[in-house]
């Protein structure tokens, strides 16, 4: 899965690569969506590559729980994604 959004620079994984940890924290202080690619949670789907709703939609990858800030944008077990 790749992200072809013209706004990818505002996605959590891109912000992490840019060292924008404060921005990441402000975009995830009240999360409502989770990225199906890396599992990070955010307040808005506009900050994720592959968003799905937290409690109101199934997680097709089986669930990730909490993702630490240092794990954002990295491949994870069970994802089948190589970055």
N, CA, C and O atoms as a CHARMM CRD file, in Angstrom:
* protein
*
  332
    1    1 UNK  N      0.84800  -1.16900   0.00000 PROA 1      0.00000
    2    1 UNK  CA     0.00000   0.00000   0.00000 PROA 1      0.00000
    3    1 UNK  C      0.89500   1.23300   0.00000 PROA 1      0.00000
    4    1 UNK  O      1.77000   1.37500   0.85500 PROA 1      0.00000
    5    2 UNK  N      0.67400   2.11000  -0.94900 PROA 2      0.00000
    6    2 UNK  CA     1.44200   3.34800  -0.97400 PROA 2      0.00000
    7    2 UNK  C      0.48400   4.51900  -0.88600 PROA 2      0.00000
    8    2 UNK  O     -0.69400   4.39900  -1.22400 PROA 2      0.00000
    9    3 UNK  N      0.99500   5.64600  -0.43300 PROA 3      0.00000
   10    3 UNK  CA     0.17100   6.84100  -0.28200 PROA 3      0.00000
   11    3 UNK  C      0.44900   7.77000  -1.45100 PROA 3      0.00000
   12    3 UNK  O      1.58600   8.18900  -1.66900 PROA 3      0.00000
   13    4 UNK  N     -0.60100   8.09000  -2.20400 PROA 4      0.00000
   14    4 UNK  CA    -0.42700   9.00200  -3.32500 PROA 4      0.00000
   15    4 UNK  C     -1.16400  10.32500  -3.09000 PROA 4      0.00000
   16    4 UNK  O     -1.44200  11.06500  -4.03300 PROA 4      0.00000
   17    5 UNK  N     -1.47400  10.61000  -1.83200 PROA 5      0.00000
   18    5 UNK  CA    -2.16200  11.84900  -1.48300 PROA 5      0.00000
   19    5 UNK  C     -1.26500  13.05300  -1.74100 PROA 5      0.00000
   20    5 UNK  O     -0.07200  13.02400  -1.44100 PROA 5      0.00000
   21    6 UNK  N     -1.84700  14.11100  -2.30100 PROA 6      0.00000
   22    6 UNK  CA    -1.07400  15.33700  -2.52200 PROA 6      0.00000
   23    6 UNK  C     -0.71700  16.00200  -1.19500 PROA 6      0.00000
   24    6 UNK  O      0.15400  16.87000  -1.15500 PROA 6      0.00000
   25    7 UNK  N     -1.38300  15.60300  -0.10800 PROA 7      0.00000
   26    7 UNK  CA    -1.12100  16.16600   1.21600 PROA 7      0.00000
   27    7 UNK  C     -0.33100  15.21400   2.10800 PROA 7      0.00000
   28    7 UNK  O     -0.39100  15.32700   3.33200 PROA 7      0.00000
   29    8 UNK  N      0.40700  14.28200   1.51600 PROA 8      0.00000
   30    8 UNK  CA     1.14600  13.29700   2.30700 PROA 8      0.00000
   31    8 UNK  C      2.09000  13.95100   3.31800 PROA 8      0.00000
   32    8 UNK  O      2.34600  13.37300   4.37500 PROA 8      0.00000
   33    9 UNK  N      2.60800  15.13700   3.01800 PROA 9      0.00000
   34    9 UNK  CA     3.53700  15.80700   3.93000 PROA 9      0.00000
   35    9 UNK  C      2.88500  16.13400   5.27400 PROA 9      0.00000
   36    9 UNK  O      3.59200  16.42000   6.24000 PROA 9      0.00000
   37   10 UNK  N      1.54400  16.09700   5.35500 PROA 10     0.00000
   38   10 UNK  CA     0.84400  16.34500   6.61200 PROA 10     0.00000
   39   10 UNK  C      0.39300  15.05500   7.29600 PROA 10     0.00000
   40   10 UNK  O     -0.29000  15.10600   8.31900 PROA 10     0.00000
   41   11 UNK  N      0.76400  13.91200   6.74800 PROA 11     0.00000
   42   11 UNK  CA     0.44400  12.63100   7.37300 PROA 11     0.00000
   43   11 UNK  C      1.43300  12.36900   8.50000 PROA 11     0.00000
   44   11 UNK  O      2.57000  12.83700   8.45700 PROA 11     0.00000
   45   12 UNK  N      0.99900  11.62400   9.50400 PROA 12     0.00000
   46   12 UNK  CA     1.80600  11.37700  10.69900 PROA 12     0.00000
   47   12 UNK  C      3.17700  10.78400  10.36500 PROA 12     0.00000
   48   12 UNK  O      4.17300  11.17900  10.97000 PROA 12     0.00000
   49   13 UNK  N      3.25000   9.85100   9.42300 PROA 13     0.00000
   50   13 UNK  CA     4.53500   9.22800   9.09200 PROA 13     0.00000
   51   13 UNK  C      5.49200  10.24700   8.47000 PROA 13     0.00000
   52   13 UNK  O      6.68900  10.22200   8.75700 PROA 13     0.00000
   53   14 UNK  N      4.97800  11.13800   7.62500 PROA 14     0.00000
   54   14 UNK  CA     5.82200  12.16800   7.01100 PROA 14     0.00000
   55   14 UNK  C      6.26000  13.19100   8.05400 PROA 14     0.00000
   56   14 UNK  O      7.40200  13.65000   8.03400 PROA 14     0.00000
   57   15 UNK  N      5.35600  13.54900   8.96500 PROA 15     0.00000
   58   15 UNK  CA     5.70300  14.48900  10.03600 PROA 15     0.00000
   59   15 UNK  C      6.79200  13.89700  10.92700 PROA 15     0.00000
   60   15 UNK  O      7.68900  14.61300  11.37300 PROA 15     0.00000
   61   16 UNK  N      6.71600  12.58600  11.18900 PROA 16     0.00000
   62   16 UNK  CA     7.73500  11.91700  12.00800 PROA 16     0.00000
   63   16 UNK  C      9.09300  11.98500  11.31600 PROA 16     0.00000
   64   16 UNK  O     10.10000  12.27700  11.96000 PROA 16     0.00000
   65   17 UNK  N      9.13100  11.72100  10.01700 PROA 17     0.00000
   66   17 UNK  CA    10.39700  11.78600   9.28300 PROA 17     0.00000
   67   17 UNK  C     10.98100  13.19700   9.28600 PROA 17     0.00000
   68   17 UNK  O     12.19600  13.36900   9.19000 PROA 17     0.00000
   69   18 UNK  N     10.11100  14.20900   9.39800 PROA 18     0.00000
   70   18 UNK  CA    10.55900  15.59900   9.43900 PROA 18     0.00000
   71   18 UNK  C     10.91700  16.04500  10.85700 PROA 18     0.00000
   72   18 UNK  O     11.34600  17.18200  11.05400 PROA 18     0.00000
   73   19 UNK  N     10.74300  15.15400  11.85500 PROA 19     0.00000
   74   19 UNK  CA    11.05500  15.49900  13.23700 PROA 19     0.00000
   75   19 UNK  C     10.02800  16.41500  13.88200 PROA 19     0.00000
   76   19 UNK  O     10.35600  17.15900  14.80700 PROA 19     0.00000
   77   20 UNK  N      8.80100  16.37100  13.41100 PROA 20     0.00000
   78   20 UNK  CA     7.73700  17.26200  13.89000 PROA 20     0.00000
   79   20 UNK  C      6.94100  16.60900  15.03000 PROA 20     0.00000
   80   20 UNK  O      5.71700  16.50400  14.95200 PROA 20     0.00000
   81   21 UNK  N      7.63900  16.17300  16.08900 PROA 21     0.00000
   82   21 UNK  CA     6.99200  15.45700  17.18500 PROA 21     0.00000
   83   21 UNK  C      5.90700  16.27600  17.87600 PROA 21     0.00000
   84   21 UNK  O      4.87300  15.72000  18.24700 PROA 21     0.00000
   85   22 UNK  N      6.11100  17.58400  18.06000 PROA 22     0.00000
   86   22 UNK  CA     5.08900  18.42400  18.69300 PROA 22     0.00000
   87   22 UNK  C      3.82500  18.47400  17.84400 PROA 22     0.00000
   88   22 UNK  O      2.71400  18.45200  18.37500 PROA 22     0.00000
   89   23 UNK  N      3.99200  18.54100  16.54900 PROA 23     0.00000
   90   23 UNK  CA     2.85500  18.54700  15.62600 PROA 23     0.00000
   91   23 UNK  C      2.12000  17.20800  15.70100 PROA 23     0.00000
   92   23 UNK  O      0.89000  17.17400  15.71700 PROA 23     0.00000
   93   24 UNK  N      2.85800  16.12600  15.74800 PROA 24     0.00000
   94   24 UNK  CA     2.27100  14.79100  15.86200 PROA 24     0.00000
   95   24 UNK  C      1.43800  14.69700  17.13300 PROA 24     0.00000
   96   24 UNK  O      0.31800  14.18700  17.10800 PROA 24     0.00000
   97   25 UNK  N      1.98000  15.18700  18.24100 PROA 25     0.00000
   98   25 UNK  CA     1.24900  15.13700  19.51000 PROA 25     0.00000
   99   25 UNK  C     -0.04900  15.92500  19.42900 PROA 25     0.00000
  100   25 UNK  O     -1.07500  15.47500  19.93800 PROA 25     0.00000
  101   26 UNK  N     -0.02200  17.09600  18.79500 PROA 26     0.00000
  102   26 UNK  CA    -1.24000  17.90800  18.70300 PROA 26     0.00000
  103   26 UNK  C     -2.26200  17.28600  17.75200 PROA 26     0.00000
  104   26 UNK  O     -3.46200  17.50600  17.91600 PROA 26     0.00000
  105   27 UNK  N     -1.81200  16.51600  16.76300 PROA 27     0.00000
  106   27 UNK  CA    -2.72200  15.86200  15.82100 PROA 27     0.00000
  107   27 UNK  C     -3.23100  14.52200  16.33500 PROA 27     0.00000
  108   27 UNK  O     -4.02200  13.86000  15.66200 PROA 27     0.00000
  109   28 UNK  N     -2.78000  14.11100  17.53400 PROA 28     0.00000
  110   28 UNK  CA    -3.20500  12.80900  18.05300 PROA 28     0.00000
  111   28 UNK  C     -3.63800  12.87000  19.51400 PROA 28     0.00000
  112   28 UNK  O     -3.64900  11.84400  20.19300 PROA 28     0.00000
  113   29 UNK  N     -3.99600  14.05700  20.01000 PROA 29     0.00000
  114   29 UNK  CA    -4.38500  14.19200  21.41600 PROA 29     0.00000
  115   29 UNK  C     -5.81500  13.72100  21.69600 PROA 29     0.00000
  116   29 UNK  O     -6.17100  13.50400  22.85400 PROA 29     0.00000
  117   30 UNK  N     -6.63200  13.56000  20.66800 PROA 30     0.00000
  118   30 UNK  CA    -8.00000  13.05600  20.80300 PROA 30     0.00000
  119   30 UNK  C     -8.31300  12.17300  19.58300 PROA 30     0.00000
  120   30 UNK  O     -9.14600  12.53900  18.75400 PROA 30     0.00000
  121   31 UNK  N     -7.65400  11.02000  19.47400 PROA 31     0.00000
  122   31 UNK  CA    -7.73800  10.21800  18.24600 PROA 31     0.00000
  123   31 UNK  C     -9.11300   9.62200  17.97700 PROA 31     0.00000
  124   31 UNK  O     -9.80700   9.16300  18.88500 PROA 31     0.00000
  125   32 UNK  N     -9.48500   9.64300  16.69400 PROA 32     0.00000
  126   32 UNK  CA   -10.74800   9.04900  16.25000 PROA 32     0.00000
  127   32 UNK  C    -10.54100   8.07100  15.10000 PROA 32     0.00000
  128   32 UNK  O    -11.45600   7.32700  14.74700 PROA 32     0.00000
  129   33 UNK  N     -9.34500   8.06600  14.51500 PROA 33     0.00000
  130   33 UNK  CA    -9.03600   7.18500  13.38900 PROA 33     0.00000
  131   33 UNK  C     -7.66700   6.55400  13.57700 PROA 33     0.00000
  132   33 UNK  O     -6.82600   7.07500  14.31100 PROA 33     0.00000
  133   34 UNK  N     -7.45100   5.42800  12.90800 PROA 34     0.00000
  134   34 UNK  CA    -6.19100   4.69600  13.00700 PROA 34     0.00000
  135   34 UNK  C     -5.71300   4.35900  11.59700 PROA 34     0.00000
  136   34 UNK  O     -6.52200   4.01400  10.73600 PROA 34     0.00000
  137   35 UNK  N     -4.41500   4.45400  11.35900 PROA 35     0.00000
  138   35 UNK  CA    -3.84600   4.13000  10.05400 PROA 35     0.00000
  139   35 UNK  C     -3.77000   2.60800   9.88300 PROA 35     0.00000
  140   35 UNK  O     -3.23400   1.91000  10.74300 PROA 35     0.00000
  141   36 UNK  N     -4.30400   2.10300   8.77700 PROA 36     0.00000
  142   36 UNK  CA    -4.22700   0.66700   8.49400 PROA 36     0.00000
  143   36 UNK  C     -2.83000   0.27000   8.05400 PROA 36     0.00000
  144   36 UNK  O     -2.50400  -0.91600   8.02700 PROA 36     0.00000
  145   37 UNK  N     -2.00600   1.23900   7.71300 PROA 37     0.00000
  146   37 UNK  CA    -0.65200   0.94500   7.24400 PROA 37     0.00000
  147   37 UNK  C      0.32400   0.77500   8.40700 PROA 37     0.00000
  148   37 UNK  O      1.05900  -0.21200   8.45600 PROA 37     0.00000
  149   38 UNK  N      0.33900   1.73600   9.35400 PROA 38     0.00000
  150   38 UNK  CA     1.33400   1.65500  10.43500 PROA 38     0.00000
  151   38 UNK  C      0.71800   1.59600  11.82800 PROA 38     0.00000
  152   38 UNK  O      1.43800   1.39000  12.80500 PROA 38     0.00000
  153   39 UNK  N     -0.61400   1.77400  11.94100 PROA 39     0.00000
  154   39 UNK  CA    -1.27500   1.63400  13.22900 PROA 39     0.00000
  155   39 UNK  C     -1.33600   2.89300  14.07700 PROA 39     0.00000
  156   39 UNK  O     -1.93500   2.86700  15.15200 PROA 39     0.00000
  157   40 UNK  N     -0.74400   3.98300  13.63900 PROA 40     0.00000
  158   40 UNK  CA    -0.77200   5.21600  14.41900 PROA 40     0.00000
  159   40 UNK  C     -2.19700   5.76700  14.46100 PROA 40     0.00000
  160   40 UNK  O     -2.94900   5.62900  13.49600 PROA 40     0.00000
  161   41 UNK  N     -2.56100   6.38600  15.57200 PROA 41     0.00000
  162   41 UNK  CA    -3.88800   6.96900  15.73500 PROA 41     0.00000
  163   41 UNK  C     -3.79400   8.48100  15.60900 PROA 41     0.00000
  164   41 UNK  O     -2.79300   9.08500  15.99400 PROA 41     0.00000
  165   42 UNK  N     -4.85200   9.09200  15.06200 PROA 42     0.00000
  166   42 UNK  CA    -4.86600  10.54200  14.85500 PROA 42     0.00000
  167   42 UNK  C     -6.26800  11.09200  15.08400 PROA 42     0.00000
  168   42 UNK  O     -7.25400  10.35500  15.10700 PROA 42     0.00000
  169   43 UNK  N     -6.32500  12.41300  15.25100 PROA 43     0.00000
  170   43 UNK  CA    -7.60300  13.09500  15.44100 PROA 43     0.00000
  171   43 UNK  C     -8.41200  13.12900  14.14900 PROA 43     0.00000
  172   43 UNK  O     -9.64300  13.14300  14.19100 PROA 43     0.00000
  173   44 UNK  N     -7.74000  13.14400  13.00800 PROA 44     0.00000
  174   44 UNK  CA    -8.40900  13.30600  11.71900 PROA 44     0.00000
  175   44 UNK  C     -7.80600  12.37500  10.67200 PROA 44     0.00000
  176   44 UNK  O     -6.60500  12.10500  10.68300 PROA 44     0.00000
  177   45 UNK  N     -8.64300  11.89600   9.78000 PROA 45     0.00000
  178   45 UNK  CA    -8.16400  11.03100   8.70300 PROA 45     0.00000
  179   45 UNK  C     -7.23800  11.77500   7.74600 PROA 45     0.00000
  180   45 UNK  O     -6.46100  11.14100   7.03300 PROA 45     0.00000
  181   46 UNK  N     -7.30400  13.09900   7.71500 PROA 46     0.00000
  182   46 UNK  CA    -6.43700  13.86100   6.81000 PROA 46     0.00000
  183   46 UNK  C     -4.96400  13.76700   7.20700 PROA 46     0.00000
  184   46 UNK  O     -4.09300  14.18500   6.44500 PROA 46     0.00000
  185   47 UNK  N     -4.67300  13.22000   8.39800 PROA 47     0.00000
  186   47 UNK  CA    -3.29700  13.07900   8.84900 PROA 47     0.00000
  187   47 UNK  C     -2.79800  11.64500   8.78900 PROA 47     0.00000
  188   47 UNK  O     -1.78300  11.31600   9.40300 PROA 47     0.00000
  189   48 UNK  N     -3.50400  10.78100   8.04900 PROA 48     0.00000
  190   48 UNK  CA    -3.11700   9.37600   7.92100 PROA 48     0.00000
  191   48 UNK  C     -3.12500   8.94400   6.46300 PROA 48     0.00000
  192   48 UNK  O     -3.88400   9.47400   5.65100 PROA 48     0.00000
  193   49 UNK  N     -2.27800   7.98200   6.14000 PROA 49     0.00000
  194   49 UNK  CA    -2.22500   7.44100   4.77800 PROA 49     0.00000
  195   49 UNK  C     -3.42600   6.54100   4.48700 PROA 49     0.00000
  196   49 UNK  O     -4.00400   6.61500   3.40200 PROA 49     0.00000
  197   50 UNK  N     -3.80500   5.69900   5.43800 PROA 50     0.00000
  198   50 UNK  CA    -4.86200   4.70600   5.21900 PROA 50     0.00000
  199   50 UNK  C     -5.73800   4.62300   6.46100 PROA 50     0.00000
  200   50 UNK  O     -5.61500   3.69100   7.25500 PROA 50     0.00000
  201   51 UNK  N     -6.61600   5.59300   6.62500 PROA 51     0.00000
  202   51 UNK  CA    -7.40900   5.71500   7.84700 PROA 51     0.00000
  203   51 UNK  C     -8.59400   4.76500   7.89000 PROA 51     0.00000
  204   51 UNK  O     -9.17700   4.42100   6.86200 PROA 51     0.00000
  205   52 UNK  N     -8.93900   4.34900   9.11000 PROA 52     0.00000
  206   52 UNK  CA   -10.22100   3.70500   9.36200 PROA 52     0.00000
  207   52 UNK  C    -10.67900   4.14100  10.74400 PROA 52     0.00000
  208   52 UNK  O     -9.86900   4.48500  11.60500 PROA 52     0.00000
  209   53 UNK  N    -11.99200   4.12000  10.94000 PROA 53     0.00000
  210   53 UNK  CA   -12.55700   4.57600  12.20100 PROA 53     0.00000
  211   53 UNK  C    -12.19500   3.61300  13.31400 PROA 53     0.00000
  212   53 UNK  O    -12.12000   2.40500  13.09000 PROA 53     0.00000
  213   54 UNK  N    -11.96800   4.13900  14.51900 PROA 54     0.00000
  214   54 UNK  CA   -11.53800   3.30100  15.63200 PROA 54     0.00000
  215   54 UNK  C    -12.59400   2.28600  16.05000 PROA 54     0.00000
  216   54 UNK  O    -12.49300   1.12300  15.66000 PROA 54     0.00000
  217   55 UNK  N    -13.58800   2.67000  16.81500 PROA 55     0.00000
  218   55 UNK  CA   -14.54600   1.70800  17.35100 PROA 55     0.00000
  219   55 UNK  C    -15.71100   1.40300  16.42100 PROA 55     0.00000
  220   55 UNK  O    -16.41700   0.41500  16.62000 PROA 55     0.00000
  221   56 UNK  N    -15.92200   2.24100  15.40300 PROA 56     0.00000
  222   56 UNK  CA   -17.10000   2.05400  14.56600 PROA 56     0.00000
  223   56 UNK  C    -16.82600   1.28500  13.27700 PROA 56     0.00000
  224   56 UNK  O    -17.73800   1.10900  12.46900 PROA 56     0.00000
  225   57 UNK  N    -15.60300   0.82500  13.06400 PROA 57     0.00000
  226   57 UNK  CA   -15.28900   0.03700  11.87200 PROA 57     0.00000
  227   57 UNK  C    -14.24400  -1.01000  12.23700 PROA 57     0.00000
  228   57 UNK  O    -13.38400  -0.75600  13.07900 PROA 57     0.00000
  229   58 UNK  N    -14.30900  -2.18400  11.61200 PROA 58     0.00000
  230   58 UNK  CA   -13.32600  -3.22200  11.93300 PROA 58     0.00000
  231   58 UNK  C    -11.93700  -2.86500  11.42800 PROA 58     0.00000
  232   58 UNK  O    -11.78800  -2.18200  10.41500 PROA 58     0.00000
  233   59 UNK  N    -10.93700  -3.32600  12.13300 PROA 59     0.00000
  234   59 UNK  CA    -9.55600  -3.16200  11.69800 PROA 59     0.00000
  235   59 UNK  C     -9.21800  -4.37800  10.85800 PROA 59     0.00000
  236   59 UNK  O     -9.14700  -5.48800  11.38500 PROA 59     0.00000
  237   60 UNK  N     -9.01200  -4.19600   9.58100 PROA 60     0.00000
  238   60 UNK  CA    -8.79000  -5.32400   8.68200 PROA 60     0.00000
  239   60 UNK  C     -7.45900  -6.02500   8.91800 PROA 60     0.00000
  240   60 UNK  O     -7.25100  -7.13400   8.42600 PROA 60     0.00000
  241   61 UNK  N     -6.55800  -5.39600   9.66300 PROA 61     0.00000
  242   61 UNK  CA    -5.28100  -6.03500   9.95500 PROA 61     0.00000
  243   61 UNK  C     -5.28900  -6.74000  11.30300 PROA 61     0.00000
  244   61 UNK  O     -4.28500  -7.34900  11.67300 PROA 61     0.00000
  245   62 UNK  N     -6.37100  -6.67900  12.03700 PROA 62     0.00000
  246   62 UNK  CA    -6.46300  -7.41000  13.28700 PROA 62     0.00000
  247   62 UNK  C     -6.14800  -6.61000  14.52300 PROA 62     0.00000
  248   62 UNK  O     -6.17200  -7.17600  15.61700 PROA 62     0.00000
  249   63 UNK  N     -5.85500  -5.33800  14.42300 PROA 63     0.00000
  250   63 UNK  CA    -5.62900  -4.49100  15.58900 PROA 63     0.00000
  251   63 UNK  C     -4.16400  -4.32500  15.92500 PROA 63     0.00000
  252   63 UNK  O     -3.37000  -5.25500  15.78400 PROA 63     0.00000
  253   64 UNK  N     -3.82000  -3.14900  16.36400 PROA 64     0.00000
  254   64 UNK  CA    -2.43600  -2.83300  16.70400 PROA 64     0.00000
  255   64 UNK  C     -2.27000  -2.29600  18.10800 PROA 64     0.00000
  256   64 UNK  O     -1.15200  -2.27900  18.62200 PROA 64     0.00000
  257   65 UNK  N     -3.34100  -1.85700  18.74900 PROA 65     0.00000
  258   65 UNK  CA    -3.21700  -1.24600  20.05500 PROA 65     0.00000
  259   65 UNK  C     -2.53000   0.10400  19.94500 PROA 65     0.00000
  260   65 UNK  O     -2.76500   0.85100  18.99500 PROA 65     0.00000
  261   66 UNK  N     -1.69500   0.41300  20.90200 PROA 66     0.00000
  262   66 UNK  CA    -1.01000   1.70100  20.94200 PROA 66     0.00000
  263   66 UNK  C      0.30300   1.61600  20.16300 PROA 66     0.00000
  264   66 UNK  O      1.04300   0.63900  20.27800 PROA 66     0.00000
  265   67 UNK  N      0.57700   2.63700  19.38100 PROA 67     0.00000
  266   67 UNK  CA     1.83600   2.74000  18.64900 PROA 67     0.00000
  267   67 UNK  C      2.61800   3.89900  19.24100 PROA 67     0.00000
  268   67 UNK  O      2.12400   5.02600  19.28600 PROA 67     0.00000
  269   68 UNK  N      3.83900   3.62900  19.69700 PROA 68     0.00000
  270   68 UNK  CA     4.67100   4.69000  20.27600 PROA 68     0.00000
  271   68 UNK  C      5.11300   5.65400  19.19400 PROA 68     0.00000
  272   68 UNK  O      5.16300   5.29700  18.01700 PROA 68     0.00000
  273   69 UNK  N      5.43600   6.88600  19.59500 PROA 69     0.00000
  274   69 UNK  CA     5.81900   7.92900  18.64700 PROA 69     0.00000
  275   69 UNK  C      7.03400   7.50700  17.81400 PROA 69     0.00000
  276   69 UNK  O      7.13800   7.89300  16.64900 PROA 69     0.00000
  277   70 UNK  N      7.95100   6.72400  18.38600 PROA 70     0.00000
  278   70 UNK  CA     9.12900   6.29200  17.63300 PROA 70     0.00000
  279   70 UNK  C      8.81300   5.17900  16.62800 PROA 70     0.00000
  280   70 UNK  O      9.65800   4.83700  15.80000 PROA 70     0.00000
  281   71 UNK  N      7.59900   4.61100  16.69600 PROA 71     0.00000
  282   71 UNK  CA     7.20100   3.55900  15.76700 PROA 71     0.00000
  283   71 UNK  C      6.42200   4.08800  14.56800 PROA 71     0.00000
  284   71 UNK  O      6.17500   3.34800  13.61600 PROA 71     0.00000
  285   72 UNK  N      6.03200   5.35800  14.60400 PROA 72     0.00000
  286   72 UNK  CA     5.23000   5.94100  13.52600 PROA 72     0.00000
  287   72 UNK  C      6.00300   5.87800  12.21700 PROA 72     0.00000
  288   72 UNK  O      7.16900   6.26600  12.15400 PROA 72     0.00000
  289   73 UNK  N      5.35000   5.39300  11.18300 PROA 73     0.00000
  290   73 UNK  CA     5.94700   5.32700   9.85900 PROA 73     0.00000
  291   73 UNK  C      6.82000   4.11700   9.60400 PROA 73     0.00000
  292   73 UNK  O      7.35800   3.96700   8.50700 PROA 73     0.00000
  293   74 UNK  N      6.97500   3.24100  10.60400 PROA 74     0.00000
  294   74 UNK  CA     7.79800   2.04700  10.42900 PROA 74     0.00000
  295   74 UNK  C      6.90800   0.84300  10.14100 PROA 74     0.00000
  296   74 UNK  O      5.77200   0.78400  10.61300 PROA 74     0.00000
  297   75 UNK  N      7.41900  -0.12100   9.36500 PROA 75     0.00000
  298   75 UNK  CA     6.64800  -1.34500   9.15300 PROA 75     0.00000
  299   75 UNK  C      6.48400  -2.07500  10.47900 PROA 75     0.00000
  300   75 UNK  O      7.31100  -1.92400  11.37900 PROA 75     0.00000
  301   76 UNK  N      5.43200  -2.85900  10.60200 PROA 76     0.00000
  302   76 UNK  CA     5.17400  -3.55600  11.84700 PROA 76     0.00000
  303   76 UNK  C      4.75900  -4.99300  11.56900 PROA 76     0.00000
  304   76 UNK  O      4.33700  -5.33600  10.46500 PROA 76     0.00000
  305   77 UNK  N      4.88500  -5.81400  12.58500 PROA 77     0.00000
  306   77 UNK  CA     4.57700  -7.23100  12.46700 PROA 77     0.00000
  307   77 UNK  C      3.14900  -7.43500  11.97700 PROA 77     0.00000
  308   77 UNK  O      2.21400  -6.83000  12.50200 PROA 77     0.00000
  309   78 UNK  N      2.98800  -8.26900  10.99300 PROA 78     0.00000
  310   78 UNK  CA     1.67400  -8.59700  10.47900 PROA 78     0.00000
  311   78 UNK  C      1.15400  -7.66400   9.40900 PROA 78     0.00000
  312   78 UNK  O      0.10000  -7.92400   8.82800 PROA 78     0.00000
  313   79 UNK  N      1.86600  -6.58400   9.13300 PROA 79     0.00000
  314   79 UNK  CA     1.34500  -5.63000   8.15300 PROA 79     0.00000
  315   79 UNK  C      1.63900  -6.05300   6.71900 PROA 79     0.00000
  316   79 UNK  O      0.89000  -5.70700   5.80500 PROA 79     0.00000
  317   80 UNK  N      2.71800  -6.79400   6.51600 PROA 80     0.00000
  318   80 UNK  CA     3.11000  -7.15700   5.16400 PROA 80     0.00000
  319   80 UNK  C      3.62100  -5.97600   4.36500 PROA 80     0.00000
  320   80 UNK  O      3.79100  -6.07700   3.15000 PROA 80     0.00000
  321   81 UNK  N      3.86700  -4.86000   5.02800 PROA 81     0.00000
  322   81 UNK  CA     4.30600  -3.62600   4.37200 PROA 81     0.00000
  323   81 UNK  C      5.80900  -3.46300   4.54800 PROA 81     0.00000
  324   81 UNK  O      6.32200  -3.56400   5.66300 PROA 81     0.00000
  325   82 UNK  N      6.49600  -3.21700   3.47700 PROA 82     0.00000
  326   82 UNK  CA     7.91900  -2.91200   3.53900 PROA 82     0.00000
  327   82 UNK  C      8.10700  -1.47700   3.08800 PROA 82     0.00000
  328   82 UNK  O      7.73000  -1.11700   1.97300 PROA 82     0.00000
  329   83 UNK  N      8.68000  -0.66600   3.94000 PROA 83     0.00000
  330   83 UNK  CA     8.90300   0.74100   3.58500 PROA 83     0.00000
  331   83 UNK  C     10.28300   0.94200   3.02800 PROA 83     0.00000
  332   83 UNK  O     10.64800   2.06300   2.67500 PROA 83     0.00000
